[in-house]
Amino acid sequence: MIKCVILDCDGLMFDTERVSKESWLAFGKKHGFAFDDEFFIGITGVGIKEAKPQFDRFKGLEKILPELYELRFKMIMEQAHTIGLAKPGLENLLDFLEENNYRICIGSSSNLSYVKELVSTLKKNYHFDFICCGDMITNRKPHPDIFLKCIKETNMEPSNCLVLEDSKMGIIAAHRALAITGFVPDLIAKDESFAHLIDHEFKDLNEVIPFLKSQNCKD
């Protein structure tokens, strides 16, 4: 029985991966870097340390990353605070989870201050039982540390936790944590390298609600 839902932040709760990719492409054009699909798959949903193999493919990139991250943060927060970046169905899902007494967590490789600022742009002040971010643990995704900490802090069993993710690295991390994996596609398409790790797939966050209702009926 699913009692806890753990949500990734970027690309799952908020449409930030699109804005992030736009910033990377603009930055790459300015500095002469042609970022490919392999690059974006390798950096999505992970921390700087875990993304280093991709950074190393582009000579000189790592030295100017602070400029890129400043641009990325500015672009994301401008849109989050003006037009809003909540993904379709996010607030409907959070309302359903609150009304039905699910434990709700956020598990993100991003830093806590960044995640909290994005959450503050939602129309309602939602309660989260626990938020675990990359700056709170040693190893970010695809390591399972973030999700394991959410599971521990909510006193749940992994088999009672549904992790919602939009990235390959996030799905790998959730699978390693022995949680139920739910894939909601964003910019990263499902492929054979991680399709077998996905327990359930949803078109958007609205589709998660009838799934949870059906699970309750079974139990």
N, C-alpha and C positions, 0 to 999 in steps of 0.2 A: 504494500500500500504506500502510495506517495504521500508523505507528510510535509516535505520540505522542498521548495523550489529555489535553486541557486541560479541567478542570472549573471551572465557576462555583461559588461558595460558597453564598450565600444563595438558598434556594429550590430549589437543585439538589443540593448535598451535604447541606444541613441544612434542616429545616422551619422556617426563621426568618421567611420572608415572611408566613406565617400569624400568627405571634406579633407581627411588626412591624405588620401591618394591625390587629390587635386593639389594639395600643398607640396607633396613629393614631386609630382610631375612639373609643377611650376619651378620648384627649386632645381630639379634636374636639368630643365631647359636652360636656366640661368647659368648653371655651372658645367654644362656639357656632359651630364650623365643620362644615359638612356636606360631607365629602369624597366625590367621585364616582369612577366607574370611570376616567374620563379622568385624574384626579389620580393614582390608583394605578398606572396604566400608565406615566405620565410620570415617576414617581419610582422605579420598581422597576428595580434593577440599575444605577443611575447614582449619581454623586456629588452633593454639595450644589449645586455650580456648574451641573451639567447639569439638576438638578431645579428650578432657580430659576424657569423659566417657570410651573411649576405652583404654586410657593409664592406667586408674585406674583398669582395669581388670588384669593387669600384675604387681604384687607387685615389687616395686623398680625401675620400668622402668622410671618413670618421673624424678628421680634424675640423670639419666645418658643420658637424651635426648640431651643435648648439644653436646656430643660426636657423637651421631647419626646424628644430623643435620649438623655437620661439615663434616662427611663422605659423607652424601647425597649431599651436595653442591659441594664438590670436585669432586665426580663421575659425576654429571650432567654437570658441567662446563668443565671438561676435554673432555667429548664427544661432547658437544655443539661446542667447539672451534676447535675440530679436525675433526671428521667425520660429524658433524652437526646433529641436532635433529629435524629439521623442519618436521612436519607431511606431508604425501602425499597430494598434492593439496593446501597446505597453500599459497605458493607464487602465484599460478594460481588464487586462490580466491582473494587474496589481489590486484593483478593486475586488475582483473575484477571489484572489488569494486571501486578502484581508477578511472579506465577508465569510469565508469558509475556514478560517483559523489555520491556514497553512503557515509554516515557518517560512520566512522570506529572507534570502541572503543575496548579496552581490559578491561575485568573485571575479576580480579584474587584475590583469597584469599592470594596469596603470597605477599611478600614485593616488593615495587616499584623498588628498586635497583636491585633485582634479576630478575624481569621481563624485565627491560631495558637491562640488560646484555644479556639475552637470545635473545631479539629482535635484538641486535647489531650483532648477528651471522648470520642473514639472508643475502642473497646475495645482497639485494637491501635495500636502506634506505627508508623504507615506512613511510608515514605520518599517524599518528593516531590522530583523533580529540580529543580523551580524553582517558587517562589510569587511571583506578581506582583500587587501590590495598588494601590489607587487612590492611596495616599500615596507611591508609588514612581515615578509617572509624571506628566506634565503634564496630559494629557487622559484622563478616564475614559470609560467606555462612554456613548454609542454610538460614540465614536472607537475605532479599532482598536489603540491604543497598548499596552494590556495584553496582548493576544494576540500582537501583533508581538514584544513583548519576550520572552514565553515561547518563541516560535518561534526567536528569535535565540539565546537562552541555551541551548537544547537542541540547537542546530546542525541544525535540521530545515528541510525545505521546507514551506510552507503546505499543499501537496497531500498531505503525509504526516501532517497533524494533524487530529484530530477534536475540535472544540470542543463541549462539552455545555452547553447553556443552557436556562433556563426563562423568560427574559424577551424581549420584543420588542427592547429596547435591546441586550441581549447578542447576540442573533442578528444584528442589524445590524452590530455591532462585529466579530463573527466573520467575517461575509461580507466586510466591508471589508478584513479581514486576509487574505482569499483562502483561508481554511481551510475544511475540510469542516464543515458546520453540522449539529448534532444537537439537536433540540428535545425536551425532556422537560417536558411541561406541569405547572405548579404552580398559581398563582393567576391567571396571565395566559393567557387562551385565545388560540389561534391565530386570526388574522383575515386578511383579504385584504391588509392593509397590509404584512405581512411574511411571509405564507405562501410566497411565491415565493422567499424567501431561505433556506428550510429544505431541506436536502438529505435528511435522514432524521429521522423522528419516532419516539419511543419512549414507551411507556406509563409505564415507570419505568426505573430504572437496571439492573434485572435483565435487561431486554430488550436492553441494549447488548452483553451478553456473547455471545449467539448471533450477533448482527450481526457482531461482530469476528471470531468464528470463521469465519463465512461469507466474510468478506473474505480471511482467510488461505487458505481453500480455493481461492478464485479466483486468488490470487497463486501 
